[in-house]
Amino acid sequence: MPAYDPKIVAMVCTYCTYTAADMAGSMRLQYPSNVRIVKLLCTGKVDLIHILKTFEAGADAILVGG
């Protein structure tokens, strides 16, 4: 049986979560290769349609961080 490798989309705020992820990269920390980061101006503008379209595109999980 093949190992399950979920496709995770992280919708992150430019000024908060993305900055932290960028800093982690500068420190040579790594995150799993199955995580895709989508940089947004503000996660407060994420609408339900964005989440539904992301699932429709094949994501198994979504992280909204801001």
Chimera marker file (.cmm) of the C-alpha trace (Angstrom):
<marker_set name="trace">
<marker id="1" x="0.000" y="0.000" z="0.000" r="1" g="1" b="0" radius="0.5"/>
<marker id="2" x="1.546" y="3.374" z="-0.993" r="1" g="1" b="0" radius="0.5"/>
<marker id="3" x="2.146" y="6.000" z="1.670" r="1" g="1" b="0" radius="0.5"/>
<marker id="4" x="-0.429" y="8.773" z="1.822" r="1" g="1" b="0" radius="0.5"/>
<marker id="5" x="1.086" y="12.140" z="0.885" r="1" g="1" b="0" radius="0.5"/>
<marker id="6" x="-1.608" y="14.848" z="1.267" r="1" g="1" b="0" radius="0.5"/>
<marker id="7" x="-1.505" y="18.027" z="-0.804" r="1" g="1" b="0" radius="0.5"/>
<marker id="8" x="-1.600" y="20.944" z="1.638" r="1" g="1" b="0" radius="0.5"/>
<marker id="9" x="-2.143" y="24.562" z="0.594" r="1" g="1" b="0" radius="0.5"/>
<marker id="10" x="-1.146" y="27.264" z="3.077" r="1" g="1" b="0" radius="0.5"/>
<marker id="11" x="-2.855" y="30.622" z="2.477" r="1" g="1" b="0" radius="0.5"/>
<marker id="12" x="-0.697" y="33.066" z="4.411" r="1" g="1" b="0" radius="0.5"/>
<marker id="13" x="-0.727" y="36.787" z="5.156" r="1" g="1" b="0" radius="0.5"/>
<marker id="14" x="2.093" y="38.822" z="3.594" r="1" g="1" b="0" radius="0.5"/>
<marker id="15" x="2.989" y="40.665" z="6.785" r="1" g="1" b="0" radius="0.5"/>
<marker id="16" x="2.528" y="37.949" z="9.412" r="1" g="1" b="0" radius="0.5"/>
<marker id="17" x="2.735" y="34.300" z="8.488" r="1" g="1" b="0" radius="0.5"/>
<marker id="18" x="4.687" y="34.700" z="5.239" r="1" g="1" b="0" radius="0.5"/>
<marker id="19" x="7.320" y="36.779" z="7.033" r="1" g="1" b="0" radius="0.5"/>
<marker id="20" x="7.681" y="34.028" z="9.640" r="1" g="1" b="0" radius="0.5"/>
<marker id="21" x="7.975" y="31.356" z="6.920" r="1" g="1" b="0" radius="0.5"/>
<marker id="22" x="10.573" y="33.457" z="5.121" r="1" g="1" b="0" radius="0.5"/>
<marker id="23" x="12.541" y="33.877" z="8.344" r="1" g="1" b="0" radius="0.5"/>
<marker id="24" x="12.405" y="30.121" z="8.940" r="1" g="1" b="0" radius="0.5"/>
<marker id="25" x="13.839" y="29.638" z="5.447" r="1" g="1" b="0" radius="0.5"/>
<marker id="26" x="16.642" y="32.071" z="6.246" r="1" g="1" b="0" radius="0.5"/>
<marker id="27" x="17.442" y="29.933" z="9.291" r="1" g="1" b="0" radius="0.5"/>
<marker id="28" x="17.597" y="26.869" z="6.987" r="1" g="1" b="0" radius="0.5"/>
<marker id="29" x="14.536" y="25.276" z="8.585" r="1" g="1" b="0" radius="0.5"/>
<marker id="30" x="12.478" y="23.111" z="6.265" r="1" g="1" b="0" radius="0.5"/>
<marker id="31" x="8.830" y="22.290" z="5.858" r="1" g="1" b="0" radius="0.5"/>
<marker id="32" x="7.396" y="19.267" z="4.040" r="1" g="1" b="0" radius="0.5"/>
<marker id="33" x="7.533" y="19.293" z="0.245" r="1" g="1" b="0" radius="0.5"/>
<marker id="34" x="3.799" y="18.600" z="-0.013" r="1" g="1" b="0" radius="0.5"/>
<marker id="35" x="2.976" y="22.072" z="1.400" r="1" g="1" b="0" radius="0.5"/>
<marker id="36" x="2.363" y="24.857" z="-1.117" r="1" g="1" b="0" radius="0.5"/>
<marker id="37" x="2.367" y="28.449" z="0.115" r="1" g="1" b="0" radius="0.5"/>
<marker id="38" x="0.016" y="31.020" z="-1.386" r="1" g="1" b="0" radius="0.5"/>
<marker id="39" x="0.936" y="34.554" z="-0.303" r="1" g="1" b="0" radius="0.5"/>
<marker id="40" x="-2.070" y="36.837" z="0.168" r="1" g="1" b="0" radius="0.5"/>
<marker id="41" x="-2.185" y="40.503" z="1.054" r="1" g="1" b="0" radius="0.5"/>
<marker id="42" x="-4.460" y="39.711" z="4.006" r="1" g="1" b="0" radius="0.5"/>
<marker id="43" x="-6.045" y="36.419" z="5.028" r="1" g="1" b="0" radius="0.5"/>
<marker id="44" x="-9.045" y="38.387" z="6.275" r="1" g="1" b="0" radius="0.5"/>
<marker id="45" x="-10.063" y="38.666" z="2.615" r="1" g="1" b="0" radius="0.5"/>
<marker id="46" x="-10.196" y="34.879" z="2.097" r="1" g="1" b="0" radius="0.5"/>
<marker id="47" x="-13.711" y="34.010" z="1.024" r="1" g="1" b="0" radius="0.5"/>
<marker id="48" x="-15.419" y="30.632" z="1.083" r="1" g="1" b="0" radius="0.5"/>
<marker id="49" x="-15.173" y="30.464" z="-2.717" r="1" g="1" b="0" radius="0.5"/>
<marker id="50" x="-11.348" y="30.590" z="-2.472" r="1" g="1" b="0" radius="0.5"/>
<marker id="51" x="-11.367" y="27.614" z="-0.137" r="1" g="1" b="0" radius="0.5"/>
<marker id="52" x="-13.829" y="25.647" z="-2.258" r="1" g="1" b="0" radius="0.5"/>
<marker id="53" x="-11.874" y="26.332" z="-5.465" r="1" g="1" b="0" radius="0.5"/>
<marker id="54" x="-8.672" y="25.176" z="-3.754" r="1" g="1" b="0" radius="0.5"/>
<marker id="55" x="-10.294" y="21.883" z="-2.783" r="1" g="1" b="0" radius="0.5"/>
<marker id="56" x="-11.700" y="21.610" z="-6.293" r="1" g="1" b="0" radius="0.5"/>
<marker id="57" x="-8.167" y="22.021" z="-7.681" r="1" g="1" b="0" radius="0.5"/>
<marker id="58" x="-7.024" y="18.956" z="-5.742" r="1" g="1" b="0" radius="0.5"/>
<marker id="59" x="-5.926" y="20.126" z="-2.268" r="1" g="1" b="0" radius="0.5"/>
<marker id="60" x="-6.457" y="17.673" z="0.593" r="1" g="1" b="0" radius="0.5"/>
<marker id="61" x="-6.062" y="20.288" z="3.334" r="1" g="1" b="0" radius="0.5"/>
<marker id="62" x="-5.916" y="24.058" z="3.639" r="1" g="1" b="0" radius="0.5"/>
<marker id="63" x="-4.163" y="26.163" z="6.270" r="1" g="1" b="0" radius="0.5"/>
<marker id="64" x="-5.242" y="29.792" z="6.543" r="1" g="1" b="0" radius="0.5"/>
<marker id="65" x="-2.723" y="31.674" z="8.682" r="1" g="1" b="0" radius="0.5"/>
<marker id="66" x="-2.619" y="35.374" z="9.322" r="1" g="1" b="0" radius="0.5"/>
<link id1="1" id2="2" r="1" g="1" b="0" radius="0.2"/>
<link id1="2" id2="3" r="1" g="1" b="0" radius="0.2"/>
<link id1="3" id2="4" r="1" g="1" b="0" radius="0.2"/>
<link id1="4" id2="5" r="1" g="1" b="0" radius="0.2"/>
<link id1="5" id2="6" r="1" g="1" b="0" radius="0.2"/>
<link id1="6" id2="7" r="1" g="1" b="0" radius="0.2"/>
<link id1="7" id2="8" r="1" g="1" b="0" radius="0.2"/>
<link id1="8" id2="9" r="1" g="1" b="0" radius="0.2"/>
<link id1="9" id2="10" r="1" g="1" b="0" radius="0.2"/>
<link id1="10" id2="11" r="1" g="1" b="0" radius="0.2"/>
<link id1="11" id2="12" r="1" g="1" b="0" radius="0.2"/>
<link id1="12" id2="13" r="1" g="1" b="0" radius="0.2"/>
<link id1="13" id2="14" r="1" g="1" b="0" radius="0.2"/>
<link id1="14" id2="15" r="1" g="1" b="0" radius="0.2"/>
<link id1="15" id2="16" r="1" g="1" b="0" radius="0.2"/>
<link id1="16" id2="17" r="1" g="1" b="0" radius="0.2"/>
<link id1="17" id2="18" r="1" g="1" b="0" radius="0.2"/>
<link id1="18" id2="19" r="1" g="1" b="0" radius="0.2"/>
<link id1="19" id2="20" r="1" g="1" b="0" radius="0.2"/>
<link id1="20" id2="21" r="1" g="1" b="0" radius="0.2"/>
<link id1="21" id2="22" r="1" g="1" b="0" radius="0.2"/>
<link id1="22" id2="23" r="1" g="1" b="0" radius="0.2"/>
<link id1="23" id2="24" r="1" g="1" b="0" radius="0.2"/>
<link id1="24" id2="25" r="1" g="1" b="0" radius="0.2"/>
<link id1="25" id2="26" r="1" g="1" b="0" radius="0.2"/>
<link id1="26" id2="27" r="1" g="1" b="0" radius="0.2"/>
<link id1="27" id2="28" r="1" g="1" b="0" radius="0.2"/>
<link id1="28" id2="29" r="1" g="1" b="0" radius="0.2"/>
<link id1="29" id2="30" r="1" g="1" b="0" radius="0.2"/>
<link id1="30" id2="31" r="1" g="1" b="0" radius="0.2"/>
<link id1="31" id2="32" r="1" g="1" b="0" radius="0.2"/>
<link id1="32" id2="33" r="1" g="1" b="0" radius="0.2"/>
<link id1="33" id2="34" r="1" g="1" b="0" radius="0.2"/>
<link id1="34" id2="35" r="1" g="1" b="0" radius="0.2"/>
<link id1="35" id2="36" r="1" g="1" b="0" radius="0.2"/>
<link id1="36" id2="37" r="1" g="1" b="0" radius="0.2"/>
<link id1="37" id2="38" r="1" g="1" b="0" radius="0.2"/>
<link id1="38" id2="39" r="1" g="1" b="0" radius="0.2"/>
<link id1="39" id2="40" r="1" g="1" b="0" radius="0.2"/>
<link id1="40" id2="41" r="1" g="1" b="0" radius="0.2"/>
<link id1="41" id2="42" r="1" g="1" b="0" radius="0.2"/>
<link id1="42" id2="43" r="1" g="1" b="0" radius="0.2"/>
<link id1="43" id2="44" r="1" g="1" b="0" radius="0.2"/>
<link id1="44" id2="45" r="1" g="1" b="0" radius="0.2"/>
<link id1="45" id2="46" r="1" g="1" b="0" radius="0.2"/>
<link id1="46" id2="47" r="1" g="1" b="0" radius="0.2"/>
<link id1="47" id2="48" r="1" g="1" b="0" radius="0.2"/>
<link id1="48" id2="49" r="1" g="1" b="0" radius="0.2"/>
<link id1="49" id2="50" r="1" g="1" b="0" radius="0.2"/>
<link id1="50" id2="51" r="1" g="1" b="0" radius="0.2"/>
<link id1="51" id2="52" r="1" g="1" b="0" radius="0.2"/>
<link id1="52" id2="53" r="1" g="1" b="0" radius="0.2"/>
<link id1="53" id2="54" r="1" g="1" b="0" radius="0.2"/>
<link id1="54" id2="55" r="1" g="1" b="0" radius="0.2"/>
<link id1="55" id2="56" r="1" g="1" b="0" radius="0.2"/>
<link id1="56" id2="57" r="1" g="1" b="0" radius="0.2"/>
<link id1="57" id2="58" r="1" g="1" b="0" radius="0.2"/>
<link id1="58" id2="59" r="1" g="1" b="0" radius="0.2"/>
<link id1="59" id2="60" r="1" g="1" b="0" radius="0.2"/>
<link id1="60" id2="61" r="1" g="1" b="0" radius="0.2"/>
<link id1="61" id2="62" r="1" g="1" b="0" radius="0.2"/>
<link id1="62" id2="63" r="1" g="1" b="0" radius="0.2"/>
<link id1="63" id2="64" r="1" g="1" b="0" radius="0.2"/>
<link id1="64" id2="65" r="1" g="1" b="0" radius="0.2"/>
<link id1="65" id2="66" r="1" g="1" b="0" radius="0.2"/>
</marker_set>
